[in-house]
């Protein structure tokens, strides 16, 4: 019977709930030192070369600190033409890669979900193909084309895509290289919205499929499309191997060409373009954060 009698704590009224046991003091949290170490290593890895390049551009022999290298950027021969060519190639590449990738991603997500792994493999395949192998195949086709297509209407097309004023062959090559980045950005954007519900609601209201794509899906994917466009533009502005081996003077090739005669100017252009790229990335990130907060 003693075992069935409830034990009452002294100082506690009968029938009252027993006082909770005192909690043990928890272990003090150790500072996450490894996080700071990783951030420090990353900062050193990225900032030390940038600072060294900046010091090289502003330290003139016998003159001390000077910003003359940055003042000569816009007046350097070939700067404007090469930059405008790379920007034009970037815009054309962005338009073409979005026209190819966005409808394909939406169609697979809505109509054929089982084909999504196939589309993913096809779009990420350029990551495993070395650029030197890619450009070797392109140059072989360009050399083979005029010889075997001289008596066909495709001869003029083969010559036109190699026009140095605007080489369309570079646009086609850059589209292939940008496919993995554009696909990842657009696929993540589609995954963040309920595209099936939105499209079905628009279809029930009588909207056609082009109207659904242009007026319903694209406005909800502006951040993803901006990310894909920025990554594509950064790829075009920094691509060197293909344009160099195909003998087209894009912006990176112009920097390489003047590095022998104007080393400080070429490094100043590289630092300037890198800072512009970072500013664009920050602007894109802030725009995406504002869009998410507004939604």
C-alpha positions, 0 to 999 in steps of 0.5 A: 500500500505504501508503494501506491501512496503518492509522495508529496514534496514538503512545502507543496499543497496536496493535489498540486503538481510537483515542481519541475526539476531544476534544469541543468546548465547547458554547455556553452556554445563553442565559437564556430572558428572554422566558419571564420577560417573559411571566410578568411581563406576565401577573402584572401584567395579573391582579394589578394590578386585583385589588390595586387593587380590594382597596385600594379596599375597605380604604381608607375616606375619613378612617379609613385601613385598614378591613375594614368592607366585608368585614364587611358582605358577609354582612349586606347585603340580598339577598346570601344570596338572590341567592347561593343562587339562583345556586348552585341554578342552577349545580347544576341546570346542571351536572346537566343539561349532564352528563346531555346531554354525557357519554352523547353523547360516550361513544356517539359515541366507541364507536359512531359515531366519524365523527360526532365532528366533527359533535358537536364543531361542535354543542357549540362553536357557542355560542362564535360566537353573541353572548350579546346575540343569544342573549338577544334570541331567548329574550326574543322566544320568552318574549313570544310564548309566552303570547299564542299558547299561552294555550289550550294546556297549554303555557301553564302551562309557559311561565309556570313556566319564568319563575318568579323564585324559580327561573327554569328558562329561565336553566338552559336558557340556561346549559346552551347556554353551558356546552356548549363547556367541558363537551364539551372537558373530557369529550372530553379525559377520554375521550381519556386512557383506553382506553374501548373496551377497558374497555367491551368487557371489561365487556360480555364479563363480562355488564355492561349498557350502563348498568352500563358507563357508571355503574360503569366509565366514570364512575369513570375520568372523575371528574377530567374531570367535576370540570373540566366542573362547575367551569367550568360553575359559574364560568360561572353565577356570573359570567354577567350579560348574560342574567340582566340582560336577562331581569330576574332577580336573580342574584348578578352582578346583585345586585353590580351593583345595590348598586354604586350605593349600596354601592360598597365592599361590591360590590367586596369581594364581587367580590374575595371571590368571585374568591378563592373561585373561585381556591381551588376551581380550586386544589383541583380541580387538586390533586385531579386531580394526586393521582388521576393519581399514584395511578393 
